[in-house]
Amino acid sequence: MSGVVTAIDPQAARRAADEVPSIPCDAEGPVFREPWEAQAFAMALALHARGLFTWPEWAATLGAEIRRAQAAGDPDTGETYYRHWLNALERLVSEKGVAGAEVLARYRDAWDRAADRTPHGQPIELRTDDFK
Amino acid sequence: MSAHDHDHGHDHDHGSELSEMQLRVRALETILTEKGYVDPAALDAIVETYETKIGPRNGARVVAKAWTDPAFKRALLDDASKAIGTLGHVSRVGDHLIAVENTPQRHNMIVCTLCSCYPWEMLGLPPIWYKAAPYRSRAVKDPRGVLADFGVALPQETEIRVWDSTAETRFLVLPMRPPGTEGWSEEQLADIVTRDSMIGTGLPKVQP
């Protein structure tokens, strides 16, 4: 659809890629293996735009997550990059007091129940009774 | 958290399935939205700008091959799942993929409710408007008007067929090869096959 309104400066992604150098990119910018990776990327851009963290802070947290994964035997082939990205996102969200691990787990489980009860072929939507 | 991200096996008797990473991303997005930290529409808009940068874009390669290889095109229109299976490098096509061919007489358009088995490896990222039920139903009732919204004007004599994707059957539009692309390689051709052209809300784009 043309004329999509975005609250995010399109240059922000490029700046993010510059400041966080290990982001998988092609000549034009970031590339993603699966849609969830792009969603995780978009959340980091949006939270940065809102001032929740600076890029140096983000790079440090992501770097720590990558080192932790490598120490635990991550092959570091690039395929797992956005897993580390999501770990870093969850960690920062928790450290900044937005939502802790328990809340994250509760919502994750709720989505799991929503998926379970949604017949194959229908869109999955979250309902209050998915939270137990 | 242990992860079975690539466990895409579907159990048709039970519910839908989301991978561990999809669950965590949805959880985080829901929380951030509820707390007012992010606007889902803004997130969608960011993701949409990477439309051509997500996933393997298998459908574009399939279309390009059909344009250059008449035998493959016949096989594709006869049984898309089987034809794509012969390419080897393309995984998880789904069993019931149907390719519908655009011709001067007939234009095809696909709508979908975005279930967990949306074939993004084939079609790429789904368009944002698939999330809007009123817009999807308008696409069924007034396809010509919806195409006009997307800047696609077809001759009055071209019939427009709308296909509703279901759990059992998914569709891939085989667009018409644009003039001026004679002698192009499959790779060059694949580059002009957009997501919108494979769901019928756009036409392949040839840069002048």
Boltz contact constraints between the chains, C-beta under 6 A:
constraints:
  - contact:
      token1: [A, 1]
      token2: [B, 129]
      max_distance: 6.0
  - contact:
      token1: [A, 4]
      token2: [B, 45]
      max_distance: 6.0
  - contact:
      token1: [A, 6]
      token2: [B, 45]
      max_distance: 6.0
  - contact:
      token1: [A, 7]
      token2: [B, 42]
      max_distance: 6.0
  - contact:
      token1: [A, 8]
      token2: [B, 46]
      max_distance: 6.0
  - contact:
      token1: [A, 31]
      token2: [B, 53]
      max_distance: 6.0
  - contact:
      token1: [A, 32]
      token2: [B, 54]
      max_distance: 6.0
  - contact:
      token1: [A, 35]
      token2: [B, 54]
      max_distance: 6.0
  - contact:
      token1: [A, 35]
      token2: [B, 120]
      max_distance: 6.0
  - contact:
      token1: [A, 35]
      token2: [B, 125]
      max_distance: 6.0
  - contact:
      token1: [A, 36]
      token2: [B, 21]
      max_distance: 6.0
  - contact:
      token1: [A, 36]
      token2: [B, 22]
      max_distance: 6.0
  - contact:
      token1: [A, 36]
      token2: [B, 25]
      max_distance: 6.0
  - contact:
      token1: [A, 38]
      token2: [B, 47]
      max_distance: 6.0
  - contact:
      token1: [A, 38]
      token2: [B, 50]
      max_distance: 6.0
  - contact:
      token1: [A, 38]
      token2: [B, 54]
      max_distance: 6.0
  - contact:
      token1: [A, 39]
      token2: [B, 25]
      max_distance: 6.0
  - contact:
      token1: [A, 39]
      token2: [B, 47]
      max_distance: 6.0
  - contact:
      token1: [A, 40]
      token2: [B, 25]
      max_distance: 6.0
  - contact:
      token1: [A, 42]
      token2: [B, 43]
      max_distance: 6.0
  - contact:
      token1: [A, 42]
      token2: [B, 46]
      max_distance: 6.0
  - contact:
      token1: [A, 42]
      token2: [B, 47]
      max_distance: 6.0
  - contact:
      token1: [A, 45]
      token2: [B, 46]
      max_distance: 6.0
  - contact:
      token1: [A, 46]
      token2: [B, 38]
      max_distance: 6.0
  - contact:
      token1: [A, 86]
      token2: [B, 24]
      max_distance: 6.0
  - contact:
      token1: [A, 99]
      token2: [B, 31]
      max_distance: 6.0
  - contact:
      token1: [A, 104]
      token2: [B, 27]
      max_distance: 6.0
  - contact:
      token1: [A, 107]
      token2: [B, 27]
      max_distance: 6.0
  - contact:
      token1: [A, 107]
      token2: [B, 30]
      max_distance: 6.0
  - contact:
      token1: [A, 107]
      token2: [B, 31]
      max_distance: 6.0
  - contact:
      token1: [A, 108]
      token2: [B, 23]
      max_distance: 6.0
  - contact:
      token1: [A, 108]
      token2: [B, 24]
      max_distance: 6.0
  - contact:
      token1: [A, 108]
      token2: [B, 27]
      max_distance: 6.0
  - contact:
      token1: [A, 111]
      token2: [B, 23]
      max_distance: 6.0
  - contact:
      token1: [A, 111]
      token2: [B, 26]
      max_distance: 6.0
  - contact:
      token1: [A, 111]
      token2: [B, 27]
      max_distance: 6.0
  - contact:
      token1: [A, 112]
      token2: [B, 23]
      max_distance: 6.0
  - contact:
      token1: [A, 115]
      token2: [B, 15]
      max_distance: 6.0
  - contact:
      token1: [A, 115]
      token2: [B, 16]
      max_distance: 6.0
  - contact:
      token1: [A, 115]
      token2: [B, 17]
      max_distance: 6.0
  - contact:
      token1: [A, 115]
      token2: [B, 18]
      max_distance: 6.0
  - contact:
      token1: [A, 116]
      token2: [B, 15]
      max_distance: 6.0
  - contact:
      token1: [A, 117]
      token2: [B, 15]
      max_distance: 6.0
  - contact:
      token1: [A, 118]
      token2: [B, 15]
      max_distance: 6.0
  - contact:
      token1: [A, 118]
      token2: [B, 16]
      max_distance: 6.0
  - contact:
      token1: [A, 120]
      token2: [B, 12]
      max_distance: 6.0
  - contact:
      token1: [A, 120]
      token2: [B, 16]
      max_distance: 6.0
  - contact:
      token1: [A, 120]
      token2: [B, 167]
      max_distance: 6.0
  - contact:
      token1: [A, 121]
      token2: [B, 115]
      max_distance: 6.0
  - contact:
      token1: [A, 121]
      token2: [B, 166]
      max_distance: 6.0
  - contact:
      token1: [A, 121]
      token2: [B, 167]
      max_distance: 6.0
  - contact:
      token1: [A, 122]
      token2: [B, 115]
      max_distance: 6.0
  - contact:
      token1: [A, 123]
      token2: [B, 113]
      max_distance: 6.0
  - contact:
      token1: [A, 123]
      token2: [B, 114]
      max_distance: 6.0
  - contact:
      token1: [A, 123]
      token2: [B, 115]
      max_distance: 6.0
  - contact:
      token1: [A, 124]
      token2: [B, 16]
      max_distance: 6.0
  - contact:
      token1: [A, 124]
      token2: [B, 116]
      max_distance: 6.0
